Amino acid sequence: MTIEIKTLTLGIAATNCYIVGDTESGQALVIDPVDEAGLILEIAQAAGWTIELILATHGHFDHVLASKPLKDITGAPFYIHSSDLFFLSGLPQQGMMFIGRPFPEAAVPDRLLGDTTEIIELGAIKLETIYTPGHAPGHVSFYLRQQQIVFSGDCLFSGSIGRTDLPGADYDTLMRTILDRLLPLGDDVRVLPGHMQPTTLGVERRTNPYILEYTAHAPRDHRR
């Protein structure tokens, strides 16, 4: 069993799109269809993979712009958390806010994820959903437990955290999410974030200035 991950940094916000492939079955899924659906498909096909599932960590424009064209091309179902549906329906308006013209419509979700942990399996790929709100109310991280990899979306970055000045965001919620739901996965877990370079939970626990500042003033049970 071999799981391979390809990273594409795409779009106006330099967002990371991940293609996760099972090299034995040739099945693949996409985490955060950022932009350029044709390129995402081309990279998957060059590896000999068929895209059979599309996942979004949350509904901000820079994580879902290619959701509809990629779904239309591949026929793959699209999953997102129920609390971020309003971002999807408002995708054209997000365009007016950020670039002064409407974005195209997002894909209609085929399945809505919830707050509790779910298992998503595709071939040898086995992802656990982790509800990680704070940056967005319906933010979800995806955990490959056997490979010790978490796709953190815009929850946690190398040396930083997701923005909390956007609609539906909340700083305290985000920090509690990181402390209670991500860091307990273990220091060796590799973090593949929505922006910037990979890191590990151990590095972030020890050096991330937001985590250090928050835990210094947090209740005793949050001081690691």
C-alpha positions, -999 to 999 in steps of 0.1 A, spaced: 0 0 0 15 33 -11 -1 67 -6 15 95 -26 7 132 -22 11 159 -48 10 196 -39 0 224 -62 1 260 -51 -25 278 -71 -47 309 -74 -44 345 -63 -39 337 -26 -11 310 -33 -33 283 -18 -21 247 -15 -42 221 -33 -34 185 -25 -39 154 -46 -38 122 -26 -34 91 -46 -34 54 -39 -7 42 -63 -19 6 -63 -56 12 -72 -50 45 -91 -78 62 -71 -72 97 -59 -89 125 -41 -84 163 -40 -83 183 -9 -91 220 -16 -98 224 -53 -82 258 -53 -82 268 -90 -73 256 -124 -93 224 -126 -77 214 -158 -42 215 -143 -53 195 -112 -68 169 -136 -36 169 -157 -14 163 -127 -35 134 -115 -37 118 -150 1 121 -154 4 100 -123 -20 75 -136 -47 84 -111 -85 89 -114 -100 117 -92 -129 101 -74 -135 125 -45 -132 162 -39 -130 176 -3 -128 211 10 -114 221 43 -137 251 43 -157 274 20 -135 304 15 -131 312 -22 -94 303 -25 -102 267 -14 -132 260 -37 -129 280 -69 -123 249 -90 -149 228 -72 -176 230 -99 -154 226 -130 -135 198 -114 -167 180 -103 -181 186 -138 -151 171 -155 -146 141 -132 -180 134 -119 -164 131 -84 -186 139 -54 -178 170 -34 -178 171 4 -178 201 28 -189 209 63 -226 219 66 -217 252 85 -198 265 55 -227 262 30 -233 299 32 -198 306 19 -204 283 -11 -237 300 -20 -221 334 -16 -190 326 -37 -199 352 -64 -202 378 -36 -168 368 -22 -154 378 -56 -169 412 -54 -154 416 -19 -119 405 -28 -113 413 -65 -142 435 -75 -160 411 -98 -180 379 -90 -164 345 -88 -182 316 -106 -205 294 -87 -192 266 -65 -201 230 -68 -232 217 -51 -221 195 -23 -229 158 -25 -223 152 12 -222 175 42 -197 167 69 -206 173 106 -189 181 139 -181 145 149 -152 125 134 -160 106 102 -139 81 82 -135 88 45 -121 58 26 -110 56 -10 -89 26 -19 -61 25 6 -66 61 15 -82 65 49 -89 100 62 -104 110 95 -123 143 97 -114 166 125 -138 195 131 -115 225 135 -135 257 136 -122 292 144 -109 304 110 -143 294 95 -173 280 113 -173 248 92 -136 242 90 -124 206 88 -89 191 89 -83 157 73 -60 132 91 -41 103 75 -35 85 108 -13 57 94 9 82 75 9 106 104 -1 135 82 -28 162 88 -42 185 62 -48 216 83 -63 239 58 -63 275 72 -63 264 108 -26 261 115 4 272 95 42 271 99 48 298 125 13 312 122 -25 305 124 -55 312 102 -70 347 100 -98 355 125 -109 388 112 -132 373 86 -170 366 89 -177 336 111 -141 335 125 -132 336 162 -97 338 177 -104 319 210 -123 292 191 -93 288 167 -68 286 195 -88 261 215 -92 240 183 -54 239 178 -47 231 214 -74 205 219 -78 189 185 -46 192 166 -17 192 190 -28 160 208 -23 141 176 14 141 184 46 160 178 57 138 149 26 144 128 34 163 96 12 193 89 3 201 53 -14 235 55 -35 256 32 -8 281 27 30 282 29 53 253 36 48 220 56 57 218 93 51 194 122 29 197 152 60 194 174 77 223 158 45 244 161 40 234 197 75 245 206 80 276 184 47 290 170 44 324 186 6 324 186 5 291 205 32 302 229 14 334 236 -20 319 241 -8 290 263 11 315 285 -22 331 294 -46 301 290 -62 282 319 -38 256 334 -53 227 315 -42 243 282 -6 247 292 14 220 275 
